[in-house]
């Protein structure tokens, strides 16, 4: 039987610098507004970052100089766009810096390795048994060891201050991979004055009757209460696949943020969560609110 740490033993969350990876899309702009809210709550700075791919030079020729000039013009334009974004009204009073890197998103992560939190907007589309967050988000999920907050295509910005994070849903299967995300859920709830919902999913759709469900829920409910004794929170046990339960509960409770633990160890790991079957990835793609995925530390 897994044991849970009391709230007094939970590590304190410190967020001094937030990295926002942007492609200048609508989703990235929404992510920037969320970054501003978190930066104000924690007194953090923001690093706005973008990566771009250089065209390859197949041969040397007189035209090569024109290509180099075009590349230089492109870099200057991107630098200006980054700087202009730091002047956004939502970032007023927040210390901002910029990073422009040639290469892919994994290269950009090297420049953001000191960040306490990474945020990015994602483009997603659901098809038959397929979820696509976009190549950039997939790379970040695979390679980033810092907590990642994704703002998916279904997210709608409700306001421009921390007051819009009214309900936080923390999903757990009581594993260590899920436990590492709990301090973030608790810290965010305190910082934003949010309602906190602690959720566990039982993947057994053969339990139909209320008595059977009540019996099956008893032990998980006790574990949920042990996670954060003394904290004001709703404790919920629901039945079904983890991803569907999380998304349904988030929708019915109008959650403004989902916090979930995600398994993975480094750049070659698969994108899966301790819930199994890539739950963190699926939830991030389908949720209508941001999703914070906290990865189990490497050992």
C-alpha positions in Angstrom: 0.0 0.0 0.0 1.4 3.3 -1.1 1.9 5.9 1.6 1.5 9.6 1.1 3.6 12.5 2.6 1.7 14.8 4.9 1.4 18.4 3.6 3.9 19.6 6.2 6.5 17.4 4.6 5.8 18.7 1.1 8.8 20.6 -0.5 8.3 24.3 -1.0 7.9 25.3 -4.6 10.1 28.2 -5.8 9.6 29.7 -9.2 12.2 32.4 -10.0 12.3 32.2 -13.8 9.6 31.1 -16.3 10.6 30.1 -19.9 7.9 30.7 -22.5 8.6 29.0 -25.8 6.8 30.9 -28.5 6.0 30.5 -32.2 4.0 33.7 -32.1 0.7 31.8 -32.6 -2.6 32.5 -30.8 -1.9 29.6 -28.4 1.6 30.9 -27.6 0.0 34.3 -26.8 -2.4 32.7 -24.5 0.5 30.9 -22.8 2.2 34.2 -22.3 -0.8 35.6 -20.4 -0.7 32.6 -18.1 3.1 33.1 -17.7 2.4 36.6 -16.6 -0.1 35.5 -13.9 2.4 32.9 -12.5 5.3 35.4 -12.7 3.3 37.9 -10.6 2.2 35.3 -8.1 5.7 34.1 -7.5 7.7 37.3 -8.2 9.4 35.5 -11.1 11.0 36.8 -14.3 10.1 35.6 -17.8 12.3 34.5 -20.6 10.6 34.6 -24.0 12.3 32.1 -26.4 12.0 31.2 -30.0 14.0 28.8 -32.2 14.2 28.8 -36.0 15.8 26.5 -38.6 18.5 27.8 -40.9 18.3 26.8 -44.6 21.1 24.6 -45.7 23.7 25.8 -48.3 24.0 23.1 -50.9 26.9 24.8 -52.7 28.9 28.0 -52.6 27.9 30.5 -55.3 27.5 34.3 -55.8 23.9 33.9 -54.6 25.1 32.6 -51.2 25.8 36.2 -50.0 22.2 37.0 -50.8 21.0 34.1 -48.7 23.2 35.1 -45.8 21.7 38.6 -46.0 18.2 37.0 -45.9 19.1 35.0 -42.9 20.4 38.0 -41.1 17.3 40.0 -42.0 15.2 37.1 -40.7 17.1 37.0 -37.4 16.7 40.7 -36.9 13.0 40.5 -37.6 12.5 37.7 -35.1 14.6 39.5 -32.4 12.3 42.5 -32.9 9.2 40.4 -32.6 10.4 38.9 -29.4 11.3 42.2 -27.9 8.0 43.7 -29.0 6.2 40.8 -27.1 8.0 41.7 -23.9 6.4 45.1 -24.1 2.9 43.5 -24.0 0.5 45.1 -21.5 0.1 41.7 -19.7 3.9 41.8 -18.9 3.9 45.3 -17.5 6.2 45.4 -14.4 7.7 41.9 -15.0 11.4 41.5 -15.7 11.7 40.0 -19.2 14.5 38.7 -21.3 14.6 37.0 -24.7 16.4 34.1 -26.3 16.6 33.5 -30.1 18.3 30.2 -31.1 18.9 28.6 -34.5 18.0 25.0 -34.4 15.0 23.0 -33.1 13.1 23.1 -29.8 15.4 20.6 -28.2 18.3 23.0 -28.9 16.3 25.8 -27.4 15.8 23.8 -24.2 19.5 24.0 -23.6 19.2 27.7 -23.3 16.3 27.3 -20.9 17.7 24.5 -18.7 17.8 26.9 -15.7 14.1 27.6 -15.9 11.9 26.6 -13.0 8.8 26.3 -15.3 8.4 26.0 -19.0 5.2 27.2 -20.8 4.1 26.8 -24.4 1.1 26.9 -26.5 0.3 23.7 -28.5 -1.6 22.9 -31.6 -3.5 19.7 -31.4 -5.9 17.7 -33.4 -7.8 14.5 -32.5 -8.3 11.8 -35.0 -9.2 8.1 -34.8 -7.2 6.8 -31.9 -4.6 9.5 -32.5 -3.7 12.7 -30.6 -1.3 15.2 -32.2 0.0 18.1 -30.1 2.4 19.2 -32.7 6.1 18.3 -33.2 7.4 21.1 -30.9 5.2 20.1 -28.0 6.1 16.4 -28.5 9.8 17.2 -28.4 9.4 19.2 -25.2 7.4 16.5 -23.5 10.2 14.0 -24.3 13.2 16.1 -23.5 12.3 18.6 -20.8 13.0 17.8 -17.2 11.4 20.9 -15.8 7.6 21.1 -15.2 5.8 21.9 -18.4 2.6 23.9 -18.6 0.9 23.4 -22.0 -1.9 25.6 -23.3 -3.7 23.6 -25.9 -5.9 24.6 -28.8 -9.1 24.2 -26.8 -8.0 26.6 -24.0 -9.7 29.9 -23.8 -8.1 32.8 -21.8 -10.7 33.8 -19.2 -8.9 36.9 -17.8 -5.6 38.5 -17.6 -4.8 38.1 -13.9 -4.3 35.3 -11.5 -7.9 35.5 -10.4 -9.0 33.3 -13.4 -7.3 30.2 -11.8 -10.2 29.4 -9.6 -10.2 25.6 -9.6 -7.2 23.3 -9.8 -7.7 19.6 -10.5 -4.8 17.3 -9.3 -5.0 13.8 -10.7 -3.1 11.0 -9.0 -2.6 7.2 -9.0 -0.6 7.4 -5.7 2.7 6.5 -7.4 5.8 8.5 -6.8 5.5 9.9 -10.4 2.2 11.4 -9.4 3.4 12.5 -6.0 6.1 14.8 -7.4 3.3 16.9 -8.9 1.4 17.4 -5.6 3.5 20.2 -4.2 2.8 22.3 -7.4 -0.9 21.8 -7.0 -0.9 22.8 -3.4 1.4 25.8 -4.0 -0.7 27.1 -6.9 -3.9 26.7 -4.9 -2.5 28.7 -2.1 -1.0 31.4 -4.3 -4.1 31.9 -6.4 -6.7 31.1 -3.7 -8.0 28.3 -5.8 -10.4 25.5 -5.0 -8.5 22.3 -5.0 -9.8 18.9 -6.3 -7.9 15.7 -5.6 -8.9 13.0 -8.1 -8.2 9.3 -8.5 -9.5 7.2 -11.3 -10.3 3.5 -11.0 -10.0 1.9 -14.4 -12.7 -0.7 -13.9 -15.8 -0.1 -15.9 -17.4 -3.4 -14.8 -18.3 -1.8 -11.4 -21.9 -0.7 -12.0 -23.7 -0.7 -8.7 -23.5 2.1 -6.2 -22.7 -0.3 -3.3 -19.8 -1.9 -5.2 -18.5 1.6 -6.2 -18.7 2.8 -2.7 -16.7 -0.2 -1.5 -14.1 0.2 -4.2 -13.8 3.9 -3.5 -13.2 3.6 0.2 -9.5 2.9 0.3 -8.6 5.4 -2.5 -10.7 8.1 -0.7 -8.7 7.5 2.5 -5.5 7.9 0.5 -6.7 11.1 -1.1 -7.4 12.6 2.4 -3.9 11.5 3.5 -2.2 13.4 0.7 -2.9 16.9 2.1 -4.3 16.7 5.7 -5.7 20.0 6.8 -6.0 21.4 3.3 -9.4 22.4 2.1 -10.1 20.2 -0.9 -12.6 18.1 -2.6 -11.7 14.4 -2.8 -13.1 12.5 -5.8 -12.8 8.8 -6.9 -14.3 8.1 -10.3 -14.5 5.1 -12.6 -13.1 4.8 -16.1 -9.9 5.3 -18.0 -7.6 7.9 -16.4 -7.7 10.3 -19.3 -11.4 10.2 -19.8 -12.0 10.6 -16.0 -9.6 13.6 -15.8 -11.2 15.3 -18.8 -14.7 14.7 -17.6 -14.1 15.9 -14.1 -12.2 18.9 -15.4 -15.1 19.8 -17.6 -17.8 19.3 -15.1 -16.0 21.3 -12.4 -14.9 23.9 -14.9 -11.2 23.4 -13.9 -8.9 26.3 -14.8 -5.7 24.1 -14.4 -5.0 20.4 -14.4 -1.9 19.1 -12.6 -0.6 15.7 -13.4 2.6 13.6 -12.9 4.3 12.4 -16.0 6.8 9.6 -16.1 9.9 9.9 -18.3 13.6 10.0 -18.0 15.4 12.1 -20.5 15.3 12.8 -24.2 14.8 9.2 -25.4 12.0 8.3 -23.0 8.5 7.7 -24.4 5.7 10.2 -23.6 3.7 8.3 -21.0 2.4 9.0 -17.5 2.2 6.8 -14.5 -1.5 6.5 -15.3 -0.4 4.4 -18.3 -1.0 4.7 -22.0 0.2 8.3 -22.4 -2.4 9.9 -20.2 -0.6 13.1 -19.6 -0.1 13.6 -23.3 -3.7 12.8 -24.1 -5.0 15.1 -21.4 -2.8 18.0 -22.6 -4.1 17.6 -26.1 -7.8 17.5 -25.2 -8.2 19.6 -22.1 -10.0 23.0 -22.4 -7.7 24.4 -19.7 -3.9 24.4 -19.3 -2.2 21.2 -18.1 0.9 21.2 -15.9 2.9 18.0 -16.4 5.6 17.4 -13.7 8.1 14.8 -14.6 9.6 12.3 -12.2 13.2 13.4 -11.4 16.0 11.4 -13.1 17.9 9.0 -10.9 
